[in-house]
């Protein structure tokens, strides 16, 4: 069965998109391994990364289209910039009740279309992650579900942790009203490499 990895995301409005591109570009000087753009590295907040059989793409699109048509836009509040020990740099978002519900509904709607598939990367990392993340991978094909969900927008990944990287980066406000969700093919470093469809909330 032919399958691929997909990223279902919150797709930001133009002003947030441009701010993310600006920060990502500045971090390139610190050795960023990628720079966000509007072609194959789209700014986004991941909701669900998983493996789907390619034959299920039409059903996934239809499910997301119907979900978006019944879902009202809501506000998301950006918090601090962060850098992980692996060198990922992002802005974190408040995990509001609406944000948690958005993920919960999308995962429960799309998980059946996975048909039990796991990404090779998740199979390989099973022994390195927490018990809660192992359970999520087995149940949903994605470790960052429920209590393990940390909403964030990634700017880049550095080769290694660099505590000075954020020193010269202006602290911008990345809060916005969510009006669109997107379905993308997953790229390296958790990026969105190719757009399949954007869905407007009602």
N, C-alpha and C positions, 0 to 999 in steps of 0.2 A: 504494500500500500504506500503510495507516494505521499509524503508529508513534508511540511515546512514549519518553521517557527514564525509566530506572529506576535505583534504588539498592539494591544487595544489601549488607546490613550485618551486623555483629555487634550484637546487641540487648542492652544492658546490664541487669543485675538492678536491682531497685527502689532499693536504697541508692545505687548509682552514678547511676542515673537522677535521683534527687532532688538529689544533690550537683551534678550538671551543671546542673540547673535553677537551683540557688542561685547558682552562679558566673555563669551567663548573665545572671540578673536583676541581679546587682551591676554587671556590665559595661554594662548599659543606661545607667547614669549617665554613662559615658564616651562615649556616642553609639553604642552597639551598634545595628546595623541590624535585628537580630531578636533575640528572646528565645526560648529553647527552651521547649517545652511538651509536653503529652501528647495534642495534637489534630492539629497540622499542622506541628510543628517538633520531631520526636522526637530525643532524644539517640541517637547511634549512632557506630560506627566503620565507615567505608566500606570494603568489600572490592572492589566493582566497580560503577562507574557507566557505563551504556551505553544505547544505543538498541535497542529490540526492536520487531519488528512486533507489534501488539496481538493478532493471531491466535495468536501463540505463547505467550501468558500461561499457558494451561492446561499446556503442555508444560514451561515454566519452573518452575511450581509443583510439578509432579510430580517433576521432576529434583531440585529442592531438597529436597523431602520425603524422597526416597529417599536423597539424600546425607546429610542430617541424621541419619536413622535408623541410618546406618553410622558416624557420626563421634562420637568420645568427647569430652566436655568437657575443656578444658585451661585453665591459668592464664595470664593476661596481666598484665604488670607495667607500671604507669604510670611515666613518666619526668618530664621537666620540662614546665612550661607554656611555650608559644612564641607569638610574634606574627610573622606574615609581613609582608613589606614592603607587601602590599596591605591589611593591617589585620585579617586573620583571626587569632583567638586560640583556641588549642586546648591540649590535653594530649597529649603524644606517648606512644606505647607502644613497649616493647622489641620489636624485630622478631625474635622467636624462630623456631626451626625450625618449630614447630607453626603459628605465625602465617603464615609464608611458604608452608607446605604447604596451609593452608586456602585462601589466595588462589589458589594455583596450581591446585588441584583445581576450585574453583568457576569460575574463568575458563575452564579447559579444557572443563568440562561445559556451560557456558552460551554460550560464544562462537559455536558453530554456530547457535544459535537467533537470533542477531543478523542472520544472512543478509547480512553485509557492510555493514550500515547504520552510519552515523556520526552522532553528534549534530551539529546545525548549529553549535553552539558550538565543537566540536572541529575541524570543517572550517575555521572562521574563524581559529582560533588556530595552525594548522599552522606558519605562518612564524615564530611567536614562540617556539616551544618547541624544546628540544634535539633532536638527531638521534635519541637513544634514545627520547624521548617521541613523536616523529613515527612511529617504527617501531611503538611500542605502539599508537598510535591506529589506524594502518593495519591492524595484525594483530588487535587485540582491541577496538577502539572505545573505549579508555580509556588515558590516558597513564600512570596510576599503577600499572603492572603490573611484577612482578619486582623488579629492582634499583631501580626508580622508586617502588615502594610504600613509603609512610611511614604506618604505622598511627597514627591520631590521633582524638580526639573533639573536635569544634569547639564552642566555647561561643557565639561570635558573630563578626560582622565589624564593625569600626569603619569610619567613613567614610574615615579615613586612619590611617597608622601613628602610634601615640601611646606613646612609651616609658614614660610614667608609668602607663599603664592597669593594669598588673599589680601595681603597688606595694602596693595595699591589698587585694589578693585573697589570702586565706588559702591556703597550699599544702596541698591535701587529697590523700589517697591515692586514686587512681582504679583501683587493681589489682582484679581480680576473676576468677572462673572463668567462662569462656564456656560458656553452656548453651543459647543461642538465637541463631539467625540470622533476619533479616527481609528480606522483599521489599516495597519501597515504590515509589510514584511519586516521582520526583525533583522537588524544589521549587527555588526560587531559592537562590543561595549554597551549592549542594550539600546542601540540607536534605532531610529526609524529610517530604514533605507529606501523603501518604495511605498508610495501611497496606493492603497486599494480603493478606499472610499472615506469621505467625511460625512458625518450624520449631524444634522442640526437638531438641537433640542427644541421642544415645542414652545 
